[in-house]
Amino acid sequence: MQSFYAPQFEREMGCTEAEWLGWLSNAMGDNPWTRNGREVSAQIGDGDLALSWSVGEPRQIGLARLPRLLVNFRFDGLDDAQRYTFMRRFDLYMQRGGG
């Protein structure tokens, strides 16, 4: 978990597009959003979030191939605290682990 989120950043996620889309609704919480292809527009309070993504080449480690999704986050009209609050929830819903 990060302590600061810039108004715009890119993140590499180790998931397929289908997995990402399956998790997205819960990660967005109660914020209204719409999807158009590989773009999402969301309203967060008085501000906005634009998400866009592309499918990257899988990362190969030995014989294992891991999917990659390149996601761009662009916030507008949200201060540091509002971005942090949104991303904290978003990251918790997108986080996957094993053990």
N, CA, C and O atoms as a GROMACS GRO file, in nm:
protein
  396
    1MET      N    1   0.085  -0.118   0.000
    1MET     CA    2   0.000   0.000   0.000
    1MET      C    3   0.090   0.124   0.000
    1MET      O    4   0.183   0.134   0.079
    2GLN      N    5   0.061   0.215  -0.087
    2GLN     CA    6   0.137   0.340  -0.095
    2GLN      C    7   0.082   0.442   0.003
    2GLN      O    8  -0.031   0.429   0.050
    3SER      N    9   0.163   0.543   0.034
    3SER     CA   10   0.116   0.650   0.122
    3SER      C   11   0.078   0.775   0.042
    3SER      O   12   0.022   0.869   0.098
    4PHE      N   13   0.109   0.778  -0.088
    4PHE     CA   14   0.079   0.893  -0.173
    4PHE      C   15   0.050   0.844  -0.314
    4PHE      O   16   0.116   0.752  -0.364
    5TYR      N   17  -0.048   0.906  -0.378
    5TYR     CA   18  -0.084   0.874  -0.516
    5TYR      C   19  -0.084   1.004  -0.596
    5TYR      O   20  -0.158   1.097  -0.564
    6ALA      N   21  -0.002   1.009  -0.699
    6ALA     CA   22   0.007   1.127  -0.785
    6ALA      C   23  -0.124   1.144  -0.862
    6ALA      O   24  -0.201   1.049  -0.875
    7PRO      N   25  -0.149   1.264  -0.915
    7PRO     CA   26  -0.270   1.284  -0.995
    7PRO      C   27  -0.274   1.196  -1.120
    7PRO      O   28  -0.382   1.166  -1.171
    8GLN      N   29  -0.159   1.156  -1.170
    8GLN     CA   30  -0.156   1.065  -1.285
    8GLN      C   31  -0.039   0.969  -1.268
    8GLN      O   32   0.072   1.009  -1.235
    9PHE      N   33  -0.067   0.840  -1.292
    9PHE     CA   34   0.039   0.739  -1.285
    9PHE      C   35  -0.004   0.616  -1.365
    9PHE      O   36  -0.121   0.598  -1.397
   10GLU      N   37   0.095   0.533  -1.396
   10GLU     CA   38   0.070   0.408  -1.466
   10GLU      C   39   0.112   0.294  -1.376
   10GLU      O   40   0.208   0.305  -1.300
   11ARG      N   41   0.040   0.185  -1.387
   11ARG     CA   42   0.067   0.068  -1.304
   11ARG      C   43   0.060  -0.057  -1.391
   11ARG      O   44  -0.025  -0.069  -1.479
   12GLU      N   45   0.150  -0.149  -1.365
   12GLU     CA   46   0.148  -0.279  -1.431
   12GLU      C   47   0.081  -0.377  -1.336
   12GLU      O   48   0.122  -0.392  -1.221
   13MET      N   49  -0.023  -0.443  -1.386
   13MET     CA   50  -0.096  -0.537  -1.302
   13MET      C   51  -0.081  -0.679  -1.359
   13MET      O   52  -0.086  -0.699  -1.480
   14GLY      N   53  -0.063  -0.774  -1.271
   14GLY     CA   54  -0.044  -0.913  -1.312
   14GLY      C   55  -0.176  -0.986  -1.320
   14GLY      O   56  -0.203  -1.076  -1.240
   15CYS      N   57  -0.258  -0.949  -1.416
   15CYS     CA   58  -0.388  -1.013  -1.434
   15CYS      C   59  -0.430  -1.002  -1.580
   15CYS      O   60  -0.374  -0.925  -1.657
   16THR      N   61  -0.529  -1.081  -1.615
   16THR     CA   62  -0.585  -1.072  -1.750
   16THR      C   63  -0.688  -0.959  -1.752
   16THR      O   64  -0.731  -0.911  -1.648
   17GLU      N   65  -0.725  -0.917  -1.870
   17GLU     CA   66  -0.828  -0.815  -1.882
   17GLU      C   67  -0.961  -0.865  -1.826
   17GLU      O   68  -1.034  -0.788  -1.763
   18ALA      N   69  -0.992  -0.992  -1.847
   18ALA     CA   70  -1.117  -1.048  -1.794
   18ALA      C   71  -1.117  -1.045  -1.641
   18ALA      O   72  -1.220  -1.013  -1.581
   19GLU      N   73  -1.006  -1.078  -1.578
   19GLU     CA   74  -0.997  -1.072  -1.432
   19GLU      C   75  -1.015  -0.929  -1.384
   19GLU      O   76  -1.093  -0.903  -1.292
   20TRP      N   77  -0.943  -0.837  -1.447
   20TRP     CA   78  -0.951  -0.694  -1.413
   20TRP      C   79  -1.096  -0.645  -1.417
   20TRP      O   80  -1.144  -0.580  -1.324
   21LEU      N   81  -1.165  -0.678  -1.525
   21LEU     CA   82  -1.305  -0.634  -1.540
   21LEU      C   83  -1.394  -0.699  -1.436
   21LEU      O   84  -1.491  -0.637  -1.391
   22GLY      N   85  -1.365  -0.821  -1.397
   22GLY     CA   86  -1.443  -0.888  -1.294
   22GLY      C   87  -1.428  -0.824  -1.156
   22GLY      O   88  -1.522  -0.825  -1.077
   23TRP      N   89  -1.311  -0.769  -1.128
   23TRP     CA   90  -1.284  -0.707  -0.998
   23TRP      C   91  -1.322  -0.559  -0.995
   23TRP      O   92  -1.342  -0.503  -0.888
   24LEU      N   93  -1.332  -0.496  -1.110
   24LEU     CA   94  -1.344  -0.352  -1.120
   24LEU      C   95  -1.466  -0.295  -1.048
   24LEU      O   96  -1.454  -0.194  -0.978
   25SER      N   97  -1.580  -0.357  -1.062
   25SER     CA   98  -1.702  -0.304  -1.002
   25SER      C   99  -1.689  -0.290  -0.851
   25SER      O  100  -1.724  -0.186  -0.795
   26ASN      N  101  -1.639  -0.394  -0.784
   26ASN     CA  102  -1.621  -0.387  -0.639
   26ASN      C  103  -1.514  -0.286  -0.600
   26ASN      O  104  -1.527  -0.216  -0.500
   27ALA      N  105  -1.408  -0.278  -0.680
   27ALA     CA  106  -1.298  -0.185  -0.649
   27ALA      C  107  -1.344  -0.040  -0.660
   27ALA      O  108  -1.293   0.046  -0.589
   28MET      N  109  -1.440  -0.011  -0.748
   28MET     CA  110  -1.488   0.126  -0.766
   28MET      C  111  -1.581   0.170  -0.653
   28MET      O  112  -1.606   0.289  -0.637
   29GLY      N  113  -1.633   0.076  -0.576
   29GLY     CA  114  -1.721   0.111  -0.464
   29GLY      C  115  -1.850   0.174  -0.512
   29GLY      O  116  -1.908   0.132  -0.613
   30ASP      N  117  -1.896   0.275  -0.441
   30ASP     CA  118  -2.022   0.343  -0.473
   30ASP      C  119  -2.005   0.456  -0.574
   30ASP      O  120  -2.102   0.526  -0.604
   31ASN      N  121  -1.887   0.474  -0.627
   31ASN     CA  122  -1.862   0.582  -0.723
   31ASN      C  123  -1.921   0.546  -0.858
   31ASN      O  124  -1.892   0.439  -0.912
   32PRO      N  125  -2.004   0.632  -0.915
   32PRO     CA  126  -2.064   0.602  -1.046
   32PRO      C  127  -1.956   0.602  -1.155
   32PRO      O  128  -1.869   0.690  -1.158
   33TRP      N  129  -1.964   0.503  -1.244
   33TRP     CA  130  -1.865   0.493  -1.351
   33TRP      C  131  -1.927   0.432  -1.475
   33TRP      O  132  -2.028   0.361  -1.469
   34THR      N  133  -1.864   0.460  -1.588
   34THR     CA  134  -1.906   0.402  -1.715
   34THR      C  135  -1.783   0.352  -1.787
   34THR      O  136  -1.673   0.404  -1.771
   35ARG      N  137  -1.805   0.249  -1.868
   35ARG     CA  138  -1.695   0.190  -1.943
   35ARG      C  139  -1.721   0.208  -2.092
   35ARG      O  140  -1.834   0.194  -2.139
   36ASN      N  141  -1.614   0.239  -2.165
   36ASN     CA  142  -1.619   0.248  -2.309
   36ASN      C  143  -1.494   0.178  -2.362
   36ASN      O  144  -1.386   0.236  -2.366
   37GLY      N  145  -1.509   0.053  -2.402
   37GLY     CA  146  -1.394  -0.025  -2.448
   37GLY      C  147  -1.294  -0.046  -2.336
   37GLY      O  148  -1.326  -0.106  -2.234
   38ARG      N  149  -1.174   0.003  -2.356
   38ARG     CA  150  -1.068  -0.010  -2.256
   38ARG      C  151  -1.047   0.119  -2.180
   38ARG      O  152  -0.934   0.154  -2.142
   39GLU      N  153  -1.155   0.190  -2.157
   39GLU     CA  154  -1.152   0.314  -2.080
   39GLU      C  155  -1.269   0.318  -1.982
   39GLU      O  156  -1.378   0.270  -2.012
   40VAL      N  157  -1.243   0.375  -1.866
   40VAL     CA  158  -1.347   0.394  -1.765
   40VAL      C  159  -1.342   0.539  -1.720
   40VAL      O  160  -1.235   0.595  -1.698
   41SER      N  161  -1.459   0.600  -1.707
   41SER     CA  162  -1.473   0.734  -1.650
   41SER      C  163  -1.554   0.719  -1.522
   41SER      O  164  -1.661   0.659  -1.522
   42ALA      N  165  -1.501   0.775  -1.413
   42ALA     CA  166  -1.569   0.764  -1.284
   42ALA      C  167  -1.579   0.900  -1.218
   42ALA      O  168  -1.491   0.985  -1.234
   43GLN      N  169  -1.687   0.919  -1.144
   43GLN     CA  170  -1.703   1.040  -1.064
   43GLN      C  171  -1.672   1.003  -0.920
   43GLN      O  172  -1.731   0.909  -0.865
   44ILE      N  173  -1.580   1.077  -0.860
   44ILE     CA  174  -1.542   1.054  -0.721
   44ILE      C  175  -1.562   1.186  -0.648
   44ILE      O  176  -1.481   1.278  -0.659
   45GLY      N  177  -1.671   1.195  -0.575
   45GLY     CA  178  -1.705   1.322  -0.511
   45GLY      C  179  -1.723   1.428  -0.618
   45GLY      O  180  -1.800   1.411  -0.712
   46ASP      N  181  -1.651   1.539  -0.602
   46ASP     CA  182  -1.657   1.647  -0.701
   46ASP      C  183  -1.550   1.633  -0.809
   46ASP      O  184  -1.538   1.719  -0.896
   47GLY      N  185  -1.474   1.525  -0.805
   47GLY     CA  186  -1.367   1.504  -0.903
   47GLY      C  187  -1.395   1.386  -0.994
   47GLY      O  188  -1.501   1.324  -0.989
   48ASP      N  189  -1.297   1.359  -1.076
   48ASP     CA  190  -1.311   1.252  -1.175
   48ASP      C  191  -1.186   1.164  -1.177
   48ASP      O  192  -1.076   1.206  -1.140
   49LEU      N  193  -1.207   1.041  -1.223
   49LEU     CA  194  -1.098   0.948  -1.248
   49LEU      C  195  -1.117   0.892  -1.387
   49LEU      O  196  -1.226   0.846  -1.422
   50ALA      N  197  -1.011   0.895  -1.466
   50ALA     CA  198  -1.011   0.831  -1.598
   50ALA      C  199  -0.912   0.716  -1.590
   50ALA      O  200  -0.795   0.734  -1.556
   51LEU      N  201  -0.960   0.598  -1.623
   51LEU     CA  202  -0.876   0.478  -1.630
   51LEU      C  203  -0.868   0.433  -1.775
   51LEU      O  204  -0.968   0.436  -1.847
   52SER      N  205  -0.752   0.393  -1.816
   52SER     CA  206  -0.738   0.332  -1.948
   52SER      C  207  -0.634   0.221  -1.934
   52SER      O  208  -0.546   0.228  -1.848
   53TRP      N  209  -0.645   0.120  -2.018
   53TRP     CA  210  -0.552   0.008  -2.006
   53TRP      C  211  -0.527  -0.056  -2.142
   53TRP      O  212  -0.603  -0.041  -2.237
   54SER      N  213  -0.415  -0.127  -2.144
   54SER     CA  214  -0.380  -0.206  -2.261
   54SER      C  215  -0.322  -0.338  -2.211
   54SER      O  216  -0.270  -0.347  -2.100
   55VAL      N  217  -0.333  -0.439  -2.294
   55VAL     CA  218  -0.281  -0.570  -2.260
   55VAL      C  219  -0.135  -0.575  -2.301
   55VAL      O  220  -0.101  -0.552  -2.417
   56GLY      N  221  -0.048  -0.604  -2.206
   56GLY     CA  222   0.095  -0.615  -2.233
   56GLY      C  223   0.134  -0.757  -2.267
   56GLY      O  224   0.058  -0.851  -2.245
   57GLU      N  225   0.253  -0.771  -2.320
   57GLU     CA  226   0.306  -0.905  -2.343
   57GLU      C  227   0.322  -0.974  -2.208
   57GLU      O  228   0.364  -0.912  -2.112
   58PRO      N  229   0.289  -1.102  -2.201
   58PRO     CA  230   0.305  -1.173  -2.073
   58PRO      C  231   0.451  -1.170  -2.027
   58PRO      O  232   0.543  -1.171  -2.109
   59ARG      N  233   0.470  -1.166  -1.898
   59ARG     CA  234   0.604  -1.173  -1.839
   59ARG      C  235   0.636  -1.322  -1.824
   59ARG      O  236   0.556  -1.398  -1.771
   60GLN      N  237   0.752  -1.361  -1.872
   60GLN     CA  238   0.790  -1.501  -1.865
   60GLN      C  239   0.905  -1.517  -1.766
   60GLN      O  240   1.008  -1.450  -1.777
   61ILE      N  241   0.885  -1.605  -1.670
   61ILE     CA  242   0.987  -1.640  -1.571
   61ILE      C  243   1.003  -1.791  -1.577
   61ILE      O  244   0.917  -1.865  -1.529
   62GLY      N  245   1.110  -1.836  -1.636
   62GLY     CA  246   1.127  -1.979  -1.658
   62GLY      C  247   1.017  -2.027  -1.751
   62GLY      O  248   0.999  -1.974  -1.861
   63LEU      N  249   0.945  -2.127  -1.708
   63LEU     CA  250   0.834  -2.179  -1.789
   63LEU      C  251   0.701  -2.110  -1.758
   63LEU      O  252   0.602  -2.131  -1.828
   64ALA      N  253   0.700  -2.029  -1.653
   64ALA     CA  254   0.575  -1.961  -1.614
   64ALA      C  255   0.555  -1.835  -1.698
   64ALA      O  256   0.648  -1.758  -1.721
   65ARG      N  257   0.432  -1.816  -1.743
   65ARG     CA  258   0.394  -1.695  -1.817
   65ARG      C  259   0.286  -1.624  -1.736
   65ARG      O  260   0.180  -1.680  -1.708
   66LEU      N  261   0.315  -1.499  -1.699
   66LEU     CA  262   0.223  -1.422  -1.618
   66LEU      C  263   0.160  -1.310  -1.701
   66LEU      O  264   0.231  -1.236  -1.769
   67PRO      N  265   0.027  -1.297  -1.697
   67PRO     CA  266  -0.038  -1.192  -1.776
   67PRO      C  267   0.002  -1.054  -1.724
   67PRO      O  268   0.037  -1.038  -1.607
   68ARG      N  269  -0.005  -0.955  -1.813
   68ARG     CA  270   0.026  -0.816  -1.775
   68ARG      C  271  -0.079  -0.724  -1.833
   68ARG      O  272  -0.116  -0.732  -1.950
   69LEU      N  273  -0.126  -0.635  -1.749
   69LEU     CA  274  -0.219  -0.531  -1.790
   69LEU      C  275  -0.156  -0.398  -1.751
   69LEU      O  276  -0.120  -0.378  -1.635
   70LEU      N  277  -0.144  -0.307  -1.846
   70LEU     CA  278  -0.084  -0.176  -1.822
   70LEU      C  279  -0.197  -0.076  -1.803
   70LEU      O  280  -0.271  -0.047  -1.897
   71VAL      N  281  -0.211  -0.023  -1.682
   71VAL     CA  282  -0.326   0.060  -1.646
   71VAL      C  283  -0.279   0.202  -1.616
   71VAL      O  284  -0.185   0.223  -1.540
   72ASN      N  285  -0.346   0.300  -1.677
   72ASN     CA  286  -0.317   0.441  -1.656
   72ASN      C  287  -0.428   0.501  -1.571
   72ASN      O  288  -0.546   0.488  -1.604
   73PHE      N  289  -0.391   0.567  -1.462
   73PHE     CA  290  -0.483   0.636  -1.372
   73PHE      C  291  -0.464   0.786  -1.390
   73PHE      O  292  -0.351   0.835  -1.387
   74ARG      N  293  -0.573   0.860  -1.410
   74ARG     CA  294  -0.565   1.006  -1.420
   74ARG      C  295  -0.679   1.068  -1.338
   74ARG      O  296  -0.796   1.058  -1.375
   75PHE      N  297  -0.642   1.131  -1.227
   75PHE     CA  298  -0.738   1.196  -1.139
   75PHE      C  299  -0.746   1.344  -1.174
   75PHE      O  300  -0.646   1.406  -1.211
   76ASP      N  301  -0.865   1.400  -1.164
   76ASP     CA  302  -0.885   1.542  -1.187
   76ASP      C  303  -0.978   1.595  -1.079
   76ASP      O  304  -1.087   1.541  -1.058
   77GLY      N  305  -0.936   1.700  -1.010
   77GLY     CA  306  -1.023   1.763  -0.910
   77GLY      C  307  -1.025   1.693  -0.776
   77GLY      O  308  -1.116   1.717  -0.696
   78LEU      N  309  -0.927   1.606  -0.748
   78LEU     CA  310  -0.918   1.538  -0.619
   78LEU      C  311  -0.786   1.576  -0.554
   78LEU      O  312  -0.682   1.578  -0.620
   79ASP      N  313  -0.789   1.607  -0.424
   79ASP     CA  314  -0.666   1.639  -0.354
   79ASP      C  315  -0.595   1.511  -0.311
   79ASP      O  316  -0.645   1.401  -0.334
   80ASP      N  317  -0.479   1.525  -0.248
   80ASP     CA  318  -0.398   1.410  -0.207
   80ASP      C  319  -0.478   1.314  -0.120
   80ASP      O  320  -0.474   1.192  -0.140
   81ALA      N  321  -0.550   1.367  -0.023
   81ALA     CA  322  -0.627   1.282   0.071
   81ALA      C  323  -0.739   1.207  -0.001
   81ALA      O  324  -0.763   1.090   0.030
   82GLN      N  325  -0.806   1.272  -0.094
   82GLN     CA  326  -0.915   1.205  -0.167
   82GLN      C  327  -0.860   1.094  -0.258
   82GLN      O  328  -0.919   0.987  -0.267
   83ARG      N  329  -0.748   1.121  -0.323
   83ARG     CA  330  -0.686   1.017  -0.407
   83ARG      C  331  -0.644   0.898  -0.320
   83ARG      O  332  -0.665   0.783  -0.357
   84TYR      N  333  -0.584   0.928  -0.205
   84TYR     CA  334  -0.540   0.822  -0.115
   84TYR      C  335  -0.658   0.736  -0.068
   84TYR      O  336  -0.651   0.613  -0.070
   85THR      N  337  -0.764   0.802  -0.027
   85THR     CA  338  -0.882   0.730   0.023
   85THR      C  339  -0.939   0.638  -0.085
   85THR      O  340  -0.970   0.522  -0.058
   86PHE      N  341  -0.952   0.690  -0.208
   86PHE     CA  342  -1.005   0.607  -0.317
   86PHE      C  343  -0.910   0.491  -0.346
   86PHE      O  344  -0.954   0.376  -0.355
   87MET      N  345  -0.782   0.519  -0.360
   87MET     CA  346  -0.686   0.415  -0.400
   87MET      C  347  -0.666   0.310  -0.292
   87MET      O  348  -0.636   0.195  -0.322
   88ARG      N  349  -0.681   0.349  -0.166
   88ARG     CA  350  -0.669   0.250  -0.059
   88ARG      C  351  -0.774   0.140  -0.078
   88ARG      O  352  -0.742   0.021  -0.070
   89ARG      N  353  -0.897   0.179  -0.101
   89ARG     CA  354  -1.005   0.081  -0.124
   89ARG      C  355  -0.979   0.005  -0.254
   89ARG      O  356  -0.989  -0.117  -0.258
   90PHE      N  357  -0.947   0.080  -0.360
   90PHE     CA  358  -0.924   0.020  -0.491
   90PHE      C  359  -0.816  -0.088  -0.482
   90PHE      O  360  -0.834  -0.199  -0.531
   91ASP      N  361  -0.703  -0.053  -0.419
   91ASP     CA  362  -0.593  -0.149  -0.407
   91ASP      C  363  -0.632  -0.271  -0.325
   91ASP      O  364  -0.591  -0.382  -0.358
   92LEU      N  365  -0.708  -0.252  -0.220
   92LEU     CA  366  -0.751  -0.367  -0.138
   92LEU      C  367  -0.837  -0.463  -0.219
   92LEU      O  368  -0.825  -0.584  -0.204
   93TYR      N  369  -0.924  -0.411  -0.305
   93TYR     CA  370  -1.010  -0.496  -0.386
   93TYR      C  371  -0.935  -0.562  -0.501
   93TYR      O  372  -0.972  -0.670  -0.546
   94MET      N  373  -0.829  -0.498  -0.549
   94MET     CA  374  -0.752  -0.553  -0.660
   94MET      C  375  -0.639  -0.646  -0.613
   94MET      O  376  -0.583  -0.720  -0.693
   95GLN      N  377  -0.606  -0.640  -0.485
   95GLN     CA  378  -0.495  -0.717  -0.431
   95GLN      C  379  -0.526  -0.866  -0.433
   95GLN      O  380  -0.633  -0.910  -0.393
   96ARG      N  381  -0.429  -0.942  -0.480
   96ARG     CA  382  -0.442  -1.088  -0.479
   96ARG      C  383  -0.318  -1.144  -0.412
   96ARG      O  384  -0.208  -1.091  -0.427
   97GLY      N  385  -0.336  -1.250  -0.341
   97GLY     CA  386  -0.222  -1.310  -0.272
   97GLY      C  387  -0.241  -1.460  -0.260
   97GLY      O  388  -0.347  -1.514  -0.292
   98GLY      N  389  -0.142  -1.522  -0.215
   98GLY     CA  390  -0.149  -1.666  -0.197
   98GLY      C  391  -0.076  -1.704  -0.070
   98GLY      O  392  -0.020  -1.620   0.000
   99GLY      N  393  -0.078  -1.830  -0.043
   99GLY     CA  394  -0.004  -1.870   0.076
   99GLY      C  395  -0.040  -2.007   0.118
   99GLY      O  396   0.013  -2.057   0.217
   0.00000   0.00000   0.00000
